[in-house]
């Protein structure tokens, strides 16, 4: 049976915590793929593939993850097991099962999920949930995540690595980054979506 679940790391939205969540997400994705036979296609958001999860030098621009995760056909019990295996002791998370209609999730539910967790006072660019509307199928979420990952990779280069990570559906930049407006324009150009 088709399912989409969300995982949100419960942390204060500080730069250090967002970086930590990005690293935890990468480790979690790697464990799912290597130890639990989850495919890359089941990782809906943020976009994960062999390159972004390799951890090899030179792939840093592809390894932009963060506080929220969307997965397809991964049970809550499997997700909890993998999280427990790879996260530091005391780490907290929330699991959400999205209601589906004909195999699709309401985009408003995804947007609400991605906005949970607070605001960060650092500059930000892009908004993943603006890339789709209405009811959205798993393949559409993953396709949008691929385009969003292309945006974050381009942003990494343009900002010379001055990125913190993803807070919900937003790309968070360091205080020193002075190109938030330029990156927001790139987001609109790449996705056709506006920004907040």
N, C-alpha and C positions, 0 to 999 in steps of 0.2 A: 504494500500500500504506500502511495506517495506521501512524503512528509517533508516539511521544511522546519528546521529548528534554528533558534538564535541563541548565541552565547554572549553575555556581556560580563566583562570583568568589572567587579565592584571596587573602584578606586577613586580617590580624589583626582580630579582632572588636572594634575600638575605635569609639567614637561617630563620629569623623571618617571612618573607613573605611566605616562603614555609610551615612553621609550621601553619601559619594562614590559608593558602589555604587548608591544610590537614583538619583542623578543620571545615572550611566552607564546604568542600566536604562532610564530614561525616554528617553535619547538613542538607545539601541539599539532600543527598541520603535518610536520615531518613524522611524528609518532603515528598519527592516523594512517598515513600512506604506507609507512614502512612496517609497522607492527600490527595494524588492524585492517589492512587491505581495503582502505577507503581510496577511491580514485580521485584524481584531480577534478573531474567533472562534478563530484559531490561537494567540493569546496566552492560555494557560490560567491561569497564575499568575505574578506578581500580576495582578490584573484590570486590563486596559488598555482604554481607549475614547477617543473623540475628545476628550472633556472632560479626562480625566486627562493626555492627551498634548499638550494645547494649549499649556500653559505660560503661559497668560494670568493676569494678576493676579486674585486671588480664587479660583483653582482649586487652591491649595496643599493643601487638605484632601483632594483627590481624587488627589493625586500622591504617594502613599506607596508606594514600591518598596523594593528592597533587594538582598540578596546572592545570591538564588536565583531562577531563572526556569524555568518549564515551558512548552514549546511543542508544538504539534501539527502534524504534516506539514510541518515545516521541517527540511531536511537539515542534517546536521552541517557540511557544506562551506559552505552558505549562511549558517548561523549564525556560523561562523568568519570568513567574509568580512565580514559586517556588523559583527562585534565588532572586527575589525582596523581597519575604516573609522572607527569612532566612539570607540574607547577610547584613552586616553592611551598613549603608548609605554611599554612595560614592564609594562602591566597583564597580569595572569595570570588564566586561567579554566580550568575543567574542564568538558568536555562528557560527558554520560551518555546513552546510549540505553537506554530502559527495555524490558525484554522484555514483550511483550503476549500475552494469551490472549484469543482472540475479540475483539480490538480494545480490551481493557481492561488496565489496569496494576494490579498488586497494591498496595493502599494501604500495605502495610508497606514496599515499595520506595520509595514517595514519602516516607513518614515518615523513613526512613533517609537518603534524599538530603537532605531539608530539615534534618536534624539535623547533617549534616556541616558543618564550618566553625567549630566551637567555640562556647563560651558567652560571653556578655557579662555583666559584673558589674552592669549597670544594671537598674533595674526593667523588667519585661516584662509583657505581657498577651496572652491568646489563644494558640491553637496551631492553625494551619490544618489540620494532618494529623489532628486529632481530629474533624474534621467529616465524615469518611467512613470506611468500613471495607470489608474484603473486596476484591473486584475492582471497580475504578472506571473508567468510561468517560470519554473526554475531555470530553464535554458536562457530566458531573457535576462534574469538577474545575473547569471554568470557572464553573459555577453556584455552587459553593461559594466560589470566588474572588470572585465578585460580592458575595455576602453578607459575606465577610470584608472586602472593600473598603468596604462600607457600615459595618461595625464600625470600621474604621480612620478613616473619615471622621468618624463620630460621636465617636471617641476624640480626634481632632484638635481638635474643638470643645470637648469636655469638658476636655481637658488644656491648652486655650489655646495649642495649637501646640507643646507641649513633647514632641514625638515625635522620635526619631532616625531611624527607618525599620524595615525588616523584616530580621531576621537569621533566615534560613531561614523557618520558618513562624510566628515570634513577632514581635509588635510591641514594639520596644524604645523605652523612654521616657527622657527626660533625668533626670539625678540630681535636678534640682529638682522634678520631677513627683511630687506626693504623692497621686496618685489611682490607683495601680496596682490596688488591690483593687476599686475602683469600676469600672474598665475591664474587669477580669476578669469581674466580675458582668455587665456589659453584654454581653461576649462570650458568656457562657452564655445570657443572655436572648435574644440575637439568633440564636444558632446551635443552641441545645439541647445543645451539647457542653461537657464539663468543661474544666478548665484545669489545667496542671501548676504 
